[in-house]
Amino acid sequence: MANITLKAETFGILQILSDELRPYPGRTETVVRMVVACTVTTLIVMTFRIPYAFLGIFNAFVISRQRPEWLVRNGFAAVAASAAAAIYSVVGVQLFYDYAVLHFAFLVFTLYLVFYLKRSLTNDSVTFGFGVTATVALTLIWDLPHPAEPRLASTLSLTFVMVLGTLVAMAVAWVALQLGRTGDAPSAWSNAPLLVPGAFSNRDHEVFALRGCLAGLLCYVLDSSVAWPVIMGACAETCIVSARQLSTGTGTRNERLFVSVAALILGGVVFGFGSHGLLLPFIDSITGFVLQFAVIAAFAAWVATSSPRISYAGTLMGMGAFFPMVQAFAPNPPLARSGAFMLDLVLALSALWLVLDRGSDQPLLPKTEQFV
């Protein structure tokens, strides 16, 4: 009986994967844009040796999933969000950094703000740009024991690489529109409202923000207590991995946690670490590295363009693979840092599962919508 149940479950999983990974109109074009955007960003950051390379590459990967018309119209809002986050962080540090209690309160408020914006803004790319820039700046850059000038320079570099990823994705989207143009070009600005209905009156937004803030603080306090060798601070990773909507009802909480961790292992350990051990020793040019990177990015992008029930797995897979491959501007970073990053991401996912992921514990739903 147990054998029959196991076979049935295995068949069900294979059927789900078959449905999710099946081509549909527009999927190939979306994957191509995602791969081209993150690959071009990789070439730029490696050529000009731009710090925080991974964040720019991952930003280009994530934002390129949007429709090209939408990205051309709304991309500059994400650019403005990253710039606003840099100003917000520098001003906040200037006001509160010398006072430990106020500095911690400022970090708590920032986490709350990021998760509140996640639920209340219609443009998720704005939240992503603002949240990643602000949390990385506060938890990684301004927690390091260096003078203010290098920290400010690092904050500007972080903002620049985030903006670079967005601009490259917009350029790729614009080229795609020109190649497939059948009518008038899209207007320069979007008339879509900035806030969702009930942005300030819906208490669900406050509850979501409080839970997200608590999840980030759990990671941050643990990291600070045990001197975890983090790469950018656990609350920053928490902000990134929470880009998927946690209350969609696409699977139970345990299923979502399992899929998330499995995607990180596949992307980070199999693709990221595996490429170092098996492929990089035979690569002696940037061309070979870029081809390897593009193949891995294409696989992650194909999964990321599935329905909501597993699309977040593709995003996490890309995040797990990109960091070991391109930490800064060289194709062979220390794997110890990548291992710490992977463990910290698992910690962030566990905190999200424990505190924030309170969606419906329903079976996996049939695919009803494609995000392209």
Backbone torsions as a table, in degrees:
resi	resn	phi	psi	omega
1	MET	NA	-42.5	178.6
2	ALA	-63.2	-37.4	178.8
3	ASN	-62.7	-42.8	-179.9
4	ILE	-63.8	-43.0	179.2
5	THR	-62.7	-43.2	-179.9
6	LEU	-63.4	-42.1	178.7
7	LYS	-64.3	-39.4	179.5
8	ALA	-64.8	-42.5	179.0
9	GLU	-65.3	-41.4	178.5
10	THR	-62.5	-43.6	178.1
11	PHE	-62.3	-39.5	179.0
12	GLY	-63.7	-41.5	178.6
13	ILE	-64.9	-43.8	179.0
14	LEU	-63.6	-36.5	178.8
15	GLN	-67.0	-40.7	177.2
16	ILE	-61.0	-47.6	-179.9
17	LEU	-63.0	-38.6	178.5
18	SER	-62.3	-43.8	178.9
19	ASP	-65.1	-43.2	-175.0
20	GLU	-70.0	-36.1	-174.3
21	LEU	-92.2	3.2	179.4
22	ARG	-72.3	139.2	178.3
23	PRO	-63.0	150.8	172.9
24	TYR	-143.9	163.3	-176.7
25	PRO	-57.2	125.9	177.6
26	GLY	93.2	-11.9	-176.1
27	ARG	-67.6	-45.8	-178.5
28	THR	-61.3	-41.8	179.4
29	GLU	-62.4	-40.6	179.2
30	THR	-64.1	-45.0	179.2
31	VAL	-61.7	-42.0	178.9
32	VAL	-61.1	-43.5	178.8
33	ARG	-62.7	-42.5	-179.8
34	MET	-62.6	-44.1	-178.6
35	VAL	-67.4	-44.8	-179.8
36	VAL	-62.6	-43.4	-177.5
37	ALA	-62.4	-49.3	-177.4
38	CYS	-73.4	-29.0	177.4
39	THR	-71.3	-43.3	177.2
40	VAL	-62.6	-41.9	177.1
41	THR	-60.7	-40.3	177.9
42	THR	-60.3	-45.8	179.3
43	LEU	-61.0	-40.6	-178.0
44	ILE	-66.9	-49.1	-176.0
45	VAL	-67.5	-31.6	178.2
46	MET	-77.0	-34.8	179.7
47	THR	-69.0	-45.2	-176.3
48	PHE	-98.2	5.8	174.7
49	ARG	53.9	57.3	-177.8
50	ILE	-90.9	127.8	179.7
51	PRO	-65.2	164.5	179.5
52	TYR	56.6	40.3	-174.4
53	ALA	-58.7	-41.4	-175.0
54	PHE	-56.2	-41.6	-176.0
55	LEU	-66.1	-39.0	177.4
56	GLY	-65.8	-40.6	179.2
57	ILE	-65.3	-46.6	-179.3
58	PHE	-66.0	-36.7	177.1
59	ASN	-62.3	-44.2	178.2
60	ALA	-62.4	-38.4	179.3
61	PHE	-63.8	-46.1	-175.1
62	VAL	-70.4	-48.7	-172.8
63	ILE	-72.1	-24.5	-179.6
64	SER	-70.4	-10.6	177.5
65	ARG	-69.9	-21.2	178.2
66	GLN	-68.4	158.1	176.1
67	ARG	-61.4	142.6	-176.9
68	PRO	-60.2	-36.7	178.3
69	GLU	-61.7	-43.9	179.9
70	TRP	-64.5	-41.8	-176.0
71	LEU	-66.8	-40.4	178.2
72	VAL	-64.4	-37.4	-178.9
73	ARG	-76.0	-35.6	-168.7
74	ASN	-115.7	-0.9	-175.9
75	GLY	-61.2	-36.6	-177.9
76	PHE	-66.8	-21.2	174.9
77	ALA	-65.9	-38.5	176.5
78	ALA	-67.9	-36.5	175.5
79	VAL	-61.7	-46.3	179.1
80	ALA	-63.2	-35.3	179.8
81	ALA	-64.8	-42.0	178.2
82	SER	-64.7	-41.8	177.9
83	ALA	-64.8	-41.6	178.5
84	ALA	-63.1	-36.7	179.0
85	ALA	-64.9	-38.1	178.2
86	ALA	-64.2	-44.9	178.6
87	ILE	-64.2	-44.2	179.1
88	TYR	-58.1	-45.9	-177.7
89	SER	-65.8	-45.8	-177.5
90	VAL	-65.7	-43.6	179.1
91	VAL	-64.8	-43.4	179.7
92	GLY	-62.7	-42.0	178.2
93	VAL	-65.2	-40.5	178.9
94	GLN	-60.5	-35.7	-177.5
95	LEU	-84.0	-35.0	-168.2
96	PHE	-118.9	-7.8	-169.7
97	TYR	-64.0	-33.2	-177.2
98	ASP	-78.5	-4.1	-179.5
99	TYR	-120.8	109.5	-170.6
100	ALA	-58.3	-43.4	-177.4
101	VAL	-66.7	-45.0	179.9
102	LEU	-67.3	-35.9	178.1
103	HIS	-62.9	-43.8	177.8
104	PHE	-65.4	-41.3	178.2
105	ALA	-62.1	-37.7	177.8
106	PHE	-64.0	-40.3	177.2
107	LEU	-64.3	-43.0	178.9
108	VAL	-61.0	-46.2	179.5
109	PHE	-61.5	-38.6	180.0
110	THR	-63.4	-43.7	177.8
111	LEU	-62.0	-43.8	178.0
112	TYR	-60.7	-44.9	-178.7
113	LEU	-61.1	-44.0	-178.0
114	VAL	-61.5	-45.8	-178.8
115	PHE	-72.7	-29.6	175.8
116	TYR	-67.8	-42.8	177.9
117	LEU	-63.2	-31.8	178.9
118	LYS	-57.7	-38.5	-178.2
119	ARG	-91.0	-23.2	-170.9
120	SER	-102.1	-15.7	179.5
121	LEU	-95.4	143.7	177.1
122	THR	-79.0	-25.4	-179.0
123	ASN	-98.0	99.9	-176.9
124	ASP	-68.8	-23.8	178.7
125	SER	-67.1	-29.1	175.8
126	VAL	-65.5	-46.1	177.8
127	THR	-61.5	-42.3	-179.4
128	PHE	-62.6	-48.3	-179.7
129	GLY	-63.5	-45.2	-179.9
130	PHE	-68.0	-47.2	-174.7
131	GLY	-65.0	-46.4	-178.9
132	VAL	-64.9	-45.8	-178.8
133	THR	-62.9	-45.6	-176.8
134	ALA	-68.5	-46.1	-175.9
135	THR	-70.7	-38.7	177.1
136	VAL	-65.1	-42.0	179.7
137	ALA	-61.3	-42.0	-175.0
138	LEU	-79.3	-33.9	-174.3
139	THR	-95.4	-23.2	180.0
140	LEU	-106.4	-56.5	-171.1
141	ILE	-72.2	-51.4	-172.5
142	TRP	-86.3	3.4	172.1
143	ASP	-97.1	-4.6	-178.3
144	LEU	-84.6	146.5	-178.1
145	PRO	-81.6	69.7	177.3
146	HIS	-129.0	161.9	174.7
147	PRO	-62.3	166.4	-174.1
148	ALA	-65.8	-35.6	-175.5
149	GLU	-61.5	-48.1	176.7
150	PRO	-63.1	-33.4	178.1
151	ARG	-66.0	-42.5	178.2
152	LEU	-63.2	-42.4	177.8
153	ALA	-62.3	-39.9	178.4
154	SER	-65.6	-38.8	177.8
155	THR	-62.8	-42.0	178.1
156	LEU	-66.3	-38.4	177.6
157	SER	-64.6	-42.3	177.1
158	LEU	-59.2	-47.0	179.9
159	THR	-62.9	-42.0	-179.0
160	PHE	-60.9	-44.1	-176.3
161	VAL	-70.3	-32.6	174.9
162	MET	-65.5	-43.9	178.0
163	VAL	-64.4	-39.8	179.5
164	LEU	-58.9	-46.3	179.1
165	GLY	-59.7	-39.6	178.9
166	THR	-67.6	-44.4	-178.3
167	LEU	-65.3	-39.7	177.5
168	VAL	-63.5	-42.9	178.3
169	ALA	-62.2	-39.4	177.5
170	MET	-65.4	-40.7	179.1
171	ALA	-63.8	-42.3	178.2
172	VAL	-63.8	-41.4	178.5
173	ALA	-63.3	-40.7	180.0
174	TRP	-64.5	-43.5	178.2
175	VAL	-62.3	-41.3	178.7
176	ALA	-61.6	-38.6	177.8
177	LEU	-66.1	-39.3	179.6
178	GLN	-67.2	-38.5	-179.9
179	LEU	-68.8	-32.8	-178.4
180	GLY	-109.8	22.5	-173.7
181	ARG	-69.4	127.9	177.8
182	THR	-124.7	-4.1	-179.0
183	GLY	-154.4	-153.5	-179.8
184	ASP	-70.9	149.8	177.1
185	ALA	-67.9	152.7	179.3
186	PRO	-65.6	153.5	179.6
187	SER	-66.7	158.3	-174.7
188	ALA	-69.7	-29.4	-175.5
189	TRP	-125.7	149.9	178.9
190	SER	-94.3	141.9	177.8
191	ASN	-95.3	7.1	-179.9
192	ALA	-66.2	142.9	179.0
193	PRO	-64.4	149.6	-179.1
194	LEU	-73.5	-37.7	-174.7
195	LEU	-110.0	149.5	174.7
196	VAL	-74.8	158.2	177.2
197	PRO	-58.9	135.6	179.7
198	GLY	72.5	29.1	-176.1
199	ALA	-59.3	-34.1	-177.3
200	PHE	-107.0	-6.3	-177.9
201	SER	-109.8	-17.6	-178.2
202	ASN	-82.2	115.5	-177.2
203	ARG	-70.5	-16.8	176.8
204	ASP	-61.6	-33.8	177.9
205	HIS	-64.1	-41.0	-179.9
206	GLU	-66.4	-41.9	179.6
207	VAL	-63.9	-44.5	178.5
208	PHE	-60.2	-44.0	-179.3
209	ALA	-65.5	-40.6	179.0
210	LEU	-64.7	-42.7	178.8
211	ARG	-66.2	-42.2	177.9
212	GLY	-63.0	-40.6	177.5
213	CYS	-61.8	-43.0	179.6
214	LEU	-64.9	-41.1	178.2
215	ALA	-61.1	-44.9	178.3
216	GLY	-63.5	-40.0	-179.5
217	LEU	-67.6	-37.1	177.0
218	LEU	-58.1	-45.6	178.8
219	CYS	-65.9	-44.8	-176.0
220	TYR	-64.4	-43.8	-179.5
221	VAL	-66.0	-41.3	179.0
222	LEU	-64.3	-44.4	178.2
223	ASP	-59.3	-44.5	-178.3
224	SER	-68.5	-33.5	-175.9
225	SER	-72.8	-39.7	-175.5
226	VAL	-104.0	8.4	-179.9
227	ALA	53.3	48.7	178.7
228	TRP	-62.6	135.5	-178.2
229	PRO	-76.8	63.2	-175.1
230	VAL	-72.3	159.8	178.8
231	ILE	-95.4	-38.3	-179.1
232	MET	-141.3	10.5	-179.8
233	GLY	90.4	131.3	-173.2
234	ALA	-65.2	-32.1	-178.9
235	CYS	-67.6	-26.0	175.4
236	ALA	-67.9	-45.2	176.5
237	GLU	-61.9	-38.3	178.3
238	THR	-58.7	-41.6	178.1
239	CYS	-63.1	-41.5	-177.6
240	ILE	-67.1	-51.0	-175.1
241	VAL	-69.1	-18.9	178.6
242	SER	-81.6	7.6	178.6
243	ALA	-61.0	-26.9	174.7
244	ARG	-77.6	148.6	178.3
245	GLN	-75.2	121.1	-171.6
246	LEU	-84.0	-12.5	-175.0
247	SER	-114.6	38.4	-177.9
248	THR	-83.9	-14.1	-178.0
249	GLY	80.0	12.5	-178.1
250	THR	-88.3	78.4	-179.5
251	GLY	99.8	164.2	178.9
252	THR	-77.5	168.3	178.8
253	ARG	-58.8	-43.6	-179.3
254	ASN	-65.1	-37.9	177.6
255	GLU	-64.4	-42.0	179.9
256	ARG	-64.5	-40.5	178.1
257	LEU	-64.7	-43.7	-179.2
258	PHE	-62.5	-46.3	-179.6
259	VAL	-63.0	-40.9	-179.3
260	SER	-62.9	-49.5	-178.8
261	VAL	-66.1	-40.5	178.6
262	ALA	-62.2	-39.2	178.7
263	ALA	-65.6	-41.0	177.4
264	LEU	-62.9	-42.5	179.8
265	ILE	-64.7	-44.2	179.5
266	LEU	-63.1	-44.6	-178.2
267	GLY	-73.3	-47.6	-174.3
268	GLY	-80.1	-49.5	-174.6
269	VAL	-80.4	-51.9	-175.4
270	VAL	-72.4	-53.8	-177.1
271	PHE	-80.9	-49.0	-176.1
272	GLY	-67.8	-60.8	180.0
273	PHE	-69.0	-38.0	-179.3
274	GLY	-61.6	-37.6	178.8
275	SER	-64.2	-33.4	178.2
276	HIS	-67.1	-43.9	-175.0
277	GLY	-79.3	-32.4	-172.4
278	LEU	-105.0	-32.1	-172.4
279	LEU	-109.1	-43.7	-175.4
280	LEU	-57.8	-35.8	178.2
281	PRO	-59.4	-21.1	-178.1
282	PHE	-101.9	3.6	-177.7
283	ILE	-105.5	125.9	-179.1
284	ASP	-125.9	18.2	179.1
285	SER	-148.8	161.1	178.8
286	ILE	-67.0	-27.8	179.9
287	THR	-63.5	-46.2	178.7
288	GLY	-63.7	-39.6	178.9
289	PHE	-65.1	-42.6	-178.7
290	VAL	-65.5	-38.6	177.8
291	LEU	-63.0	-44.0	177.4
292	GLN	-61.8	-44.6	179.7
293	PHE	-61.8	-43.2	-176.8
294	ALA	-65.2	-37.5	179.6
295	VAL	-64.6	-45.5	179.0
296	ILE	-64.7	-42.9	178.9
297	ALA	-62.7	-36.8	179.9
298	ALA	-65.3	-41.1	178.9
299	PHE	-64.4	-46.1	179.0
300	ALA	-63.3	-39.7	-179.6
301	ALA	-66.6	-36.0	179.4
302	TRP	-63.7	-42.2	177.5
303	VAL	-68.5	-38.1	-178.0
304	ALA	-67.1	-18.1	178.2
305	THR	-97.5	19.9	173.1
306	SER	-81.0	-171.0	177.3
307	SER	-75.5	171.5	-176.7
308	PRO	-58.5	-19.2	-175.4
309	ARG	-71.0	-24.9	175.0
310	ILE	-135.5	2.4	-177.1
311	SER	-61.8	-35.4	179.3
312	TYR	-63.4	-25.0	177.8
313	ALA	-65.1	-36.9	176.9
314	GLY	-66.2	-38.8	177.0
315	THR	-63.2	-45.8	178.5
316	LEU	-66.2	-35.1	177.9
317	MET	-63.3	-43.5	176.9
318	GLY	-63.8	-42.0	179.0
319	MET	-62.6	-42.6	-179.8
320	GLY	-66.4	-32.3	-177.3
321	ALA	-84.1	-38.2	-173.5
322	PHE	-68.2	-37.7	-175.3
323	PHE	-64.4	-48.1	177.2
324	PRO	-63.4	-29.8	-176.0
325	MET	-79.1	-41.5	-176.3
326	VAL	-137.3	87.8	175.1
327	GLN	-82.0	-40.0	-177.1
328	ALA	-133.8	-98.3	180.0
329	PHE	-140.2	30.1	176.3
330	ALA	-137.2	146.4	-175.1
331	PRO	-84.3	10.5	-177.1
332	ASN	-138.9	64.6	-179.4
333	PRO	-75.0	163.4	178.5
334	PRO	-64.7	131.8	-178.5
335	LEU	-72.5	-20.3	178.0
336	ALA	-62.4	-40.6	177.0
337	ARG	-64.7	-39.9	178.9
338	SER	-66.2	-38.4	177.2
339	GLY	-63.3	-41.1	176.8
340	ALA	-63.6	-38.8	178.8
341	PHE	-63.2	-44.4	-179.8
342	MET	-63.1	-44.1	179.4
343	LEU	-63.7	-37.4	179.9
344	ASP	-68.4	-34.7	176.4
345	LEU	-66.2	-39.9	175.9
346	VAL	-62.2	-40.2	175.6
347	LEU	-59.9	-44.8	179.7
348	ALA	-63.2	-42.8	178.1
349	LEU	-62.9	-38.5	178.8
350	SER	-65.3	-39.3	177.8
351	ALA	-65.7	-40.5	177.3
352	LEU	-62.6	-43.5	179.4
353	TRP	-62.9	-39.6	-175.6
354	LEU	-74.0	-39.5	-169.5
355	VAL	-109.2	-46.3	-167.6
356	LEU	-95.5	-36.7	-172.5
357	ASP	-78.4	85.2	-179.9
358	ARG	-115.8	35.3	-179.7
359	GLY	-73.6	-179.6	-178.4
360	SER	-68.0	130.3	177.5
361	ASP	-87.0	65.4	-179.8
362	GLN	-106.2	158.7	175.9
363	PRO	-60.3	163.6	178.1
364	LEU	-58.4	135.6	-175.5
365	LEU	-90.8	155.7	174.6
366	PRO	-66.6	151.6	-178.0
367	LYS	-70.7	127.5	-177.8
368	THR	-124.9	-12.4	-175.0
369	GLU	-151.1	142.2	176.4
370	GLN	-111.8	139.3	179.2
371	PHE	-105.5	102.7	-179.7
372	VAL	-133.7	NA	NA
